[in-house]
């Protein structure tokens, strides 16, 4: 399997993390990214092709004689990129369009969980003819209201305000014809990434994301302001329950499909006070920023792991993990997650930490290189600084050492990443 030429599809911090992992793999000889970003340009060849042009993506993979395609974001998967690649016998890490509907349709995912007896919150579908006021009696606040579309994280509202809930329900029913209301689950959130195919699965170290923009989970939701792994809330006992009650039923389910699921199944979990896990959501790709903290903890060859899953052979390999901790802290543009101010220079982003077993580096996301060779901000989440160390405190220290030295006018970041674990 040596000498793989790999194409990474996507342009965010997750894709930079994937590219870094592949660059450190002895099995990989070259990396291409589509479209990639400023970070991937230093370790791969970027190709300026739109993610929406699936035929052009497939044509590029054929032209370059790509050994493996790794799809980062969910939209190309829902649109059927993996199906098109496999029709051309090109191995793809990422599920086909049927599997991708576990993220593409929240209602479909809920129905699958219900059919398989997987623990999750109670839900109900509200349509134009539904009595909206009845839900305020049948579901206790806060109310969780979701659109059944890919909305870039903006199709969900969690509120204890009846006027806000009523407004969201009415406007989204007008847009889509229906909405989903779910039971609000109490507890502590965690993310578990599972690499799986029809032959077996590998569970990556559990992580915990920080979705709110401000310290101690204040302010609006974002795409994620930082993460760390492994998350202590996922104890060995909790993980045993996750495998027995969630992963095993899902794996048995996909094994029966005509076109098997080959890729990552992201479990967004809520762990209650008794250590019982429930599924908040399924995603069908590596998370962001979860990828930035889980990939550095994989001790085995990352390229072999991904290609084995893409070819339905993951049961044939052994995967080991480093006995380390990792953390990543996101640097965001001024105004994020609202209207952001872009095109500002970024200074000091390329500093590193290398102190024995402690290392620190930067994952690039929403940044580009201008004509003068200067890195400038081009998105809401600009970059994240990642630390790896024998302790969580050491990993966080490396992350903050780098981010505190970066200059980006108006930028902001959370200073409390990992606060639950540290407390």
GINORDA-V69921 format. One line per field, one symbol per residue. ss: DSSP state (h for helix, s for strand, l for the rest). burial: I if it has 24 or more other ideal C-beta (glycine too) atoms within 12 Angstrom, else O. A space follows every 50 residues. Layout:
ss: ???
burial: ???
//
This chain:
ss: lllsssssssllhhhhhhhhhhhllllssssssssllllhhhllssslll lllhhhhhhhhhhllllssssllhhhhhllhhhhhhhllllsslllhhhh hhhhlhhhhhhhhhhhlllsllsssssllllhhhhhhhllllssssllll lllllssssllhhhhhhhhhhhhhhhlssssslllllsssssssssslls ssslllsssllssshhhssssllllssssllllllhhhhhhhhhhhhhhh hhhhllllllllssssssssslllllsssssssllllllhhhhhhhhsll lhhhhhhhhhlllhhhllllslllssssssssllllllllllllslslll llsssllsssssssllssslllllssslllsssssssssllhhhhhhhhh hhhlllsllllsllllllhhhhl
burial: IOOIIIIIIIIIIIIIIIIIIIIOIOIIOIIIIIIIIIIIIIIIOIIOIO IOOIOOIIOIIOOIOIIIIIIIIIIIIIIIIIIIIIOOOIIIIIIIIIII IIIIIIIIIIOIIOOIOIIIIOIIIIOOOOOIOOIOOOIOOOIIIIIIII OOIOIIIIIOOOOOIIOIIOOIIOOIOIIIIIIIIOOIIIIIIIIIIIOI IIIIIIIIIIIIIOOOIOOOIIIIIIIIIIIIIIOOOIIOIIIOIIIOII IOIIOOOOOIIIIIIIIIIIIOOOIIIIIIIIIIIIIIIIIIIIIIIIOI IIIIIIIIIIIIIIOOIOIOIIOIIIIIIIIIIOOIIOOIOIOIIIOOIO OOIOOOOIIIIIIIIIIIIOOOOOIIIIIIIIIIIIIIIOOIOIIIIIII IIIOOIOIOOIIIIOIIIOIIOO
//
